Amino acid sequence: MTEKPLSLLDLYAQLTSRTWVDLTHAFAPGIPHYPGFSDERREILYHFDEGVGTRGSGFLVHAYSLVGQWGTHVDPPVHFHKGLRTLDQIGVREMILPLVVLDIHIQVAADPDYVVQLADVVDWEARYGRIPTGCFVALRTDWSRRWPDGAAMLNQDQAGVKHYPGWSLAVLTFLFEERGITACGHETTDTDPGLSCSRNDFSLEAYVLGTDHYQIELLANLDRVPEHGALIVCAFPKPAGGSGFPARVFAILP
């Protein structure tokens, strides 16, 4: 006898019975950000109480002024490459994906300049099998535990050199060109490690976006997500021609 396939409602019931983990930092004025960006500004246009809002009362409305790359955010390909995809050109099928977590937090605790190595990927595949095509790969460093301390995130020495972990070109090219992943993300402010960013070298971010794929920066709570078997949902607004925007990202655990 053929089993009845799961309906969408059955699938929804299964998903809601699992643990969901928010991978997003709340954003506000004063959070860590690229030094070339202005801080967020908020204005209360309407407030419940009279005399508080600049335009009236009876309900609550804020006006937000912020750059697209703010807090946990999405970088579309056009962020670095003219002519590549903008936010509104990223399809919704790219927003819910199998999640792979490359965990290098132990190495980073010993050396904040550590970058993920191909050996780390080999070890992951030895435990769980081939990284699936079309997945999202997140780099766990536990750097998000430093949030929202901007100085701790930058981790600069007396010479002003930044020391924080990041990706490596060998791993990124393997993931995008050999495994065919859809997107990647990390907990730090940059794709490139601090030593590179101190030289204004953002070549790894340029590589990722140059593959016409997106990335998520400043992820949170990857220490609460397994290395294999979860789903990730990356949701973000759809501004026409958008070059970046705060995102709401979460994982559904197996």
DACOR-V471612 format. One line per field, one symbol per residue. ss: DSSP state (H for helix, E for strand, C for the rest). Layout:
ss=???
This chain:
ss=CCCCCCCHHHHHHHHHCCCEEECECCCCCCCCCCCCCCCCEEEEEEECCCCCCCCEECCCEEEEECCCCCCCEEECHHHCCCCCCCHHHCCHHHCEEEEEEEECHHHHHHCCCCECCHHHHHHHHHHHCCCCCCCEEEEECCHHHHCCCHHHHHCECCCCCECCCECCHHHHHHHHHHCCCCEEEECCCCCCCHHHHCCCCCHHHHHHHHCCCEEEECECCHHHCCCCCEEEEEEECCCCCCCCEEEEEEEECC
